Structures are given as structure tokens and as C-alpha cells.
Amino acid sequence: MIVYIVDVDVDAEIYAAYRTWLDAHVPEMLALPGFVSAEVFERLEPPAAPGRRAVSAHYRLASVQDLERYLRVDAPRMRADGTTRFPGRFTATRQVLSRADA
């Protein structure tokens, strides 16, 4: 099992619109091969900078091969959707985790 985390720092002025978009984006991600589940969190600590909101989407994938396929095939299109809708209004960082005992 792989956990793919996307941490997003969003301009507070567009946060409601961004969350509406994200709520539709997550099911699109889950429809892709290898995606098993997802959860979205608002980050409380450390707090976002003034005028910003922080959200973290955690996606579970069946394997590292599924993640590699996503990054190669689907990620450019899926990422472009958000950057086209909200240009310059958010930044995203990503992490990939695997179970420590795996």
C-alpha cells in the first residue's frame, strides 16, 4: 500500500471554490487505476499563513507501480485542471509514503 499526499496552500479568498473543485476532483482520482481510497483534511498545525488555508489530500494506492503509472500517464492532466482553474492562487507539495514494515 502506498500513500500519496498532496498538501495544498490556498488563497483564502478562493478556498470555498477550491474545495468545491477538490470535492469533485477526488472521485476522478479514485476512478483511476490503482487508487483505493482518499481522505481530505484541513491542516490545523502548523497554521496557514494569514490569508491562506491549508488542505491535505491523502490518496491510497495499491502499489508503487500504480503510483508510477499515475505520475506518468494521468498526473499532467489532473494537475493542469487545478492550475488552469486557479492560476497562481495555490501551491502544492507532494509526499509518497509506504508502510515502515513493508
QUINOR-V55329 format. One record per residue. N is the residue number from 1. NEAR is the number of other C-alpha atoms within 12 Angstrom. D_CENTER is the distance of its C-alpha to the mean C-alpha in Angstrom with 1 decimal. Layout:
# QUINOR-V55329
n=<N & N>
near=<NEAR & NEAR>
d_center=<D_CENTER & D_CENTER>
This chain:
# QUINOR-V55329
n=<1 & 2 & 3 & 4 & 5 & 6 & 7 & 8 & 9 & 10 & 11 & 12 & 13 & 14 & 15 & 16 & 17 & 18 & 19 & 20 & 21 & 22 & 23 & 24 & 25 & 26 & 27 & 28 & 29 & 30 & 31 & 32 & 33 & 34 & 35 & 36 & 37 & 38 & 39 & 40 & 41 & 42 & 43 & 44 & 45 & 46 & 47 & 48 & 49 & 50 & 51 & 52 & 53 & 54 & 55 & 56 & 57 & 58 & 59 & 60 & 61 & 62 & 63 & 64 & 65 & 66 & 67 & 68 & 69 & 70 & 71 & 72 & 73 & 74 & 75 & 76 & 77 & 78 & 79 & 80 & 81 & 82 & 83 & 84 & 85 & 86 & 87 & 88 & 89 & 90 & 91 & 92 & 93 & 94 & 95 & 96 & 97 & 98 & 99 & 100 & 101 & 102>
near=<23 & 27 & 28 & 35 & 26 & 30 & 26 & 33 & 33 & 34 & 26 & 21 & 17 & 22 & 24 & 17 & 19 & 29 & 29 & 14 & 21 & 31 & 21 & 18 & 25 & 28 & 20 & 23 & 31 & 26 & 18 & 25 & 23 & 27 & 31 & 25 & 25 & 27 & 25 & 25 & 21 & 23 & 20 & 13 & 12 & 11 & 14 & 20 & 15 & 12 & 16 & 23 & 30 & 31 & 35 & 30 & 33 & 28 & 38 & 32 & 30 & 24 & 24 & 23 & 17 & 26 & 31 & 20 & 19 & 27 & 22 & 13 & 16 & 23 & 21 & 15 & 17 & 25 & 28 & 14 & 19 & 28 & 20 & 16 & 18 & 24 & 16 & 14 & 23 & 29 & 22 & 21 & 18 & 21 & 19 & 23 & 21 & 19 & 14 & 8 & 6 & 9>
d_center=<17.0 & 13.9 & 10.9 & 7.9 & 6.0 & 3.6 & 6.3 & 7.2 & 10.9 & 12.2 & 15.9 & 17.3 & 19.4 & 16.6 & 14.4 & 16.0 & 15.4 & 11.8 & 11.3 & 13.6 & 11.6 & 8.3 & 10.8 & 12.0 & 8.9 & 8.0 & 11.6 & 11.6 & 9.2 & 11.5 & 14.4 & 13.8 & 16.1 & 15.4 & 12.5 & 14.2 & 12.2 & 9.2 & 9.4 & 8.1 & 10.2 & 11.8 & 13.0 & 16.8 & 18.0 & 18.3 & 18.4 & 16.7 & 19.4 & 21.7 & 20.4 & 16.7 & 14.2 & 11.4 & 8.5 & 6.4 & 4.3 & 6.6 & 7.4 & 11.1 & 12.9 & 16.7 & 17.4 & 16.7 & 18.3 & 15.8 & 13.0 & 15.5 & 16.2 & 12.7 & 12.6 & 16.1 & 16.3 & 13.2 & 10.6 & 13.0 & 13.4 & 9.9 & 9.0 & 12.5 & 12.2 & 10.2 & 12.4 & 15.4 & 15.1 & 14.4 & 16.1 & 16.5 & 15.1 & 11.9 & 10.9 & 7.8 & 8.6 & 7.7 & 9.8 & 11.4 & 13.7 & 16.6 & 19.3 & 21.9 & 24.7 & 23.5>
